[in-house]
């Protein structure tokens, strides 16, 4: 019975998507550098170098409002060209306005795609870019990003921790500060509230016990929780002390959330996978373990009703 409930939850959003007003679409699932990663010629990368169908884009999601006829991008990744194309196939630019980009932090997989809004590329005009104060300061004072601001390719939109941004009567977005390596900016996740459902998007965070918020509580107060899955387990990086890498392993997250109900576990969707993470390999024992324990993992093109 529990297995039936999990499968029903997995397919239900797609079944009702045609009737929904707002939906979330996954545009990328890999860690910042994508999959396969540059200069990686190990077997786990070679399979994707040799077969382009196995390649995966840096983690990003979009939210589409079919009533307001607009869409929002979360993260400006190095793969933004392909991701905007995929988004346009689902919500054509001729019909839907791209009304903003929400950034989480200043690591390469999360903001460097902004370059494609510049005059050397699409030459956008006043594209709203939502970010926290340190992130806005970083973009304003460092090239080439400051040129985007000066040329008015982008318009910086300030965010505050826990302060909702109301985008329409059907959609609001709330940034949530999370602990992470903050060399150039703070790091946030997002709570995205649609007319029917709520999603949490936390692609990057340090170990869960470093956060003053319980991830169990977060999962229980949302319909979907797309959370950091950079590494599957300890030992994934041979020759490196992974205790110094603070991302929560997928194995740790599953153990921490093991006491959730089956319905609550099915809300958890792992995303942002390093090129070494076996969750990137379809049919892998890692994928089977995640599903057997009642959790889920993201795939590009996944759509979720909001």
Beta strands, then each sheet from edge to edge (+ up, - down):
strand 1: 22-28
strand 2: 60-65
strand 3: 70-74
strand 4: 97-102
strand 5: 127-131
strand 6: 154-158
strand 7: 164-168
strand 8: 171-177
strand 9: 188-193
strand 10: 198-202
strand 11: 224-228
strand 12: 268-271
strand 13: 296-297
strand 14: 303-305
sheet 1: 6+ 5+ 4+ 3+ 2- 1+ 14-
sheet 2: 7+ 8- 9+ 10- 11- 12- 13-
end
